[in-house]
C-alpha cells in the first residue's frame, strides 16, 4: 500500500473499509466468554497505519487484533514502555488472566496503543512520538496506578520503532509499528488487577536468568526487543543512551 496515495486522506473508519474491504468489523463471536471489562476496552479506537507508519484510518482494538484481519494486512500503531528505577532495575509486569490477547505472559512495564483521539495521534514522527508519550502516561496510570506526575512527558526517551507480527492464539494476535520508550523514575503503584497479575523489578542479569526459567513465559514483542536491542540500550542507560534515541528508520522484525 502506497503511503503517498493515502497520507492526505482524512483519518476515518470508513477509509479502512475501503482499503481493506474483506476485514471483519462486526463479528463478536471471538469475544464470547471473555471478561466484560476487557471486552469493553476492545471498542477503543486504534490508529491504523501503512508500513511506513503513515496513518490511513482508525479501527477498533478488536478489529485490529483479529488474526483474520492481520493476515489481510491490517497494521496499527503501538508503544512499549521500559521503566527503570534508580537502581537501573527494569519493572516487568505479568499480564492479567482476564486479558484477551497474550494473557498471563510476562512483558515490559507497559504495552498498549495510542488512540485515535486528540493528543495521541500524529502524521509525522515528531507529533507521533509526543502522542505516544501521552498515551504511555495514560496507560501507566490505568494499568499500574502510576500518577502522571511521577512520569512526566519530558522524562520519556523515544528510541526507535519496530514492525513485528505475532499470533496470540488461533483468533487473536498483534501486527504493530511499536514505539519503544525508556523512562527512569521511582514510582508508586496501585495495580489494576484486571490488567496486571503481578509485577517485579529485575536487573539485566536477573532478566537473562528468567528467560531460562520455564515457569516464566514472555510476550513475543518483549522477546524480540530483548534478543536484538534491550541489553545494549540498558548498559547505556546512564551514559551514552542519546546515541540510540530518536531513530527515524523503522526496524523490521517480521
N, C-alpha and C positions, 0 to 999 in steps of 0.2 A: 504494500500500500504506500503510495507516494505522499509524503508529508506536504509537498507543495500543492497538492490537489485538495488538501483538507484543512490546512492551517488557518485559512481566512474564514472558514465557516463558523457560524455560531455554535457554541457547545451545547448540544441538546441531546436528550434521549432519543429523539426521532432520528438524528444522524446515525445512531448506532444501528437502528433497524434498517436503514437504507444501506449502510456499509456492510452489515452482517445480517442479511435477510433471513438466514436459516437458524439464527440462535434462538434459544428457549428463554423467553422473558416472562412466561405466565405460569408454568407448571410449579406446583407446590409439593409434589409427591416426595421430592428428596428431603424436604424438611419434616416429614412425618415422624413423630416420636421424639423430636429434639426439644431441648429446653426452651421455654416460652420467651425468655428474655433474649436468648441468642437468636431465636427466630425473628424477633422484633428488630434486632440490630442488622439482620440481613437486608432490611429495607434501606439502610444508609446508601448514599449515592457516591460511588467511586468515580474517579477520573479515568476515562478510557483514553489510551494514547496509541500512536503508531510506534514502530520500532525505534524511532529517534526521539521518543518521549514528547512528541508534539500532541497536545490534547486534541482529540477528534470527537469527543462526546462524553456523555455520562451514562452510567448504568448502575443498577442496584448491586450491592455486595453479593447477593445471591446469584444474579446473572453472571457476574464476573468470576465466580468461583466454581461454577458447574463445569466439570471436565468436558462435557459435550460442547460447551461454548468455547472453552480454552482450546480444544482441538480444532476449532474453526478459526482460530487466530485472535480471539479476544484477549487484550493485554491492558493492564491497568497500573496506576502509579501507587507506590507503597513507600514505607520507610522502616528502618531498623535502628533503634537507639541502643547504644552501648554506654551504660552509665558506670563510672568508676568512682570509688570513694577516695579519701585522702591517703589510703594505703595502696592505691592503684589496683584494688581488687574490683573485679567486674561483677555487677549484680545480674544474676540469672533469674529467670522465672520458669516455673513449670506451668504450662497452660492447663486451665481447668478441665475437668472431665466433661463439663457441660459444653465446651467449645465444639462447634460443628466441624471445623477443619483442624486437623492436627491436634486432637485432644490429648492431654496428659504428657505431651512431649516437652522436654526442656529446651530453652532457647535464650536468646539475648534479652536484655532488660525489657524491651517493649517493641512489638512488631504490629504495625497497623497501616492505615491508609489516610492520606489527606482526602478530604471530601470535596465534592463539587459545590462548595459554599464560599461566600465572600471571605477572603483572608487566607484560604488554604489552596487556592488554585494558582496557576501561573503558566504562561505560554513560552517564557524564556527562562533560562537556567537561574538567573538571579531571583526572579519573582517566585519560581517554583521552590527554590531552597527555603525562602522565607515562609512560604505556605506550609512546607513540610515541617519546619521548626514549630510553627504554631500548632499544627496537628499533633506533633510529638508531645508538646506541653499539655495539650488537652487529654491525650490518651494516657500519659503518665499519671495524671490525676484520676482519670476514670478507672484504670486497671489497678494501680498501686497506691492511690490516695496521696500522691506526692503533690504538695502545694506548688503552684506555678512560681511562686516567689523563690522557691529553692532551686528551680531550674530555669533561670531567666533566658530569654531567647539568645542574648549575646554570648552566653556560655556554650552554646552548641557549636560544634565544628562539623561542617559538611566535608566528607572525604571524597566519595565517589558514588556512582550509580552502578548497580549490577542488573543485568537482564537474565532472568532464570525462569524455568518452568519445572514444577514438581507436583505429582499427584499426591493427594492425601489418602484417599481410598477410591473405590470404584466410581463414586459420584462427584467428589469434590477435589479441588486442587488449587494451585497458585500459578499464575503467569504474570510476572511483575517487572516493572522498572523500579528497583528498590534503592532508595536514597539512604546512604549509610551516615549516621550521625554519632559523634562521640561527645560526651559531656562528663566533666569531672565535678562532682558535687556530693556533699554529705546530705542525705535526705532522711526525712521521717516518712514512714509508710503506714497506710491503713488499707490493707489489701482487700480488693473486691473478690470474694470467694467464688463468684460466678464467672470471673475472668481468670483468676490465678489460683492454682492449687498450692504452690509453695514457692519460696524464694531462697536464694543463698548467694553469698559473696564468695568469689573464688580468685585465687592468684592464677597466673598463667600456667604454672606447673600443676596446680590442682585441677585446672580445666583439662589439661592434656591427660591427666590420670583418669578423669571421668569418662573420656572418650574410650578408654579401655575397660570401663566398668559396664558389664552387660545389663545392669539394673537401670542404667541411665540411657534413655532414648532421646535423640535430638531432632529438631526440625531440619529439613533439608537445606534451607537457606542458611541457617546458622552453621551447619557443617561445611557448606561451600565457602563461606566467609572465613571460617577458621582454617580450612585447608589451604586457602590461597593468600590471605592477607592479614588476618587479625593479629597474629603474634608479632609480626614485624611492626605493625602500627602500635601495638601495645608497648613494645620495647621503647618507642619514641614518644610515649605519652607526655612526658615532662620536658623533653628536649628533642627538637627536630621534627615534631609532628607536622609542622606547617608545610614541609616538602611533600606531604601526602594529601594535603587538603585541596578542595576546590578543583578536582579533576573535571575536565569538560568531556572527555570521551567516556562512553558507556562501556563497561566491561561485560562482554557476552559470556555467559556461563550456561549455555544450553547443551 
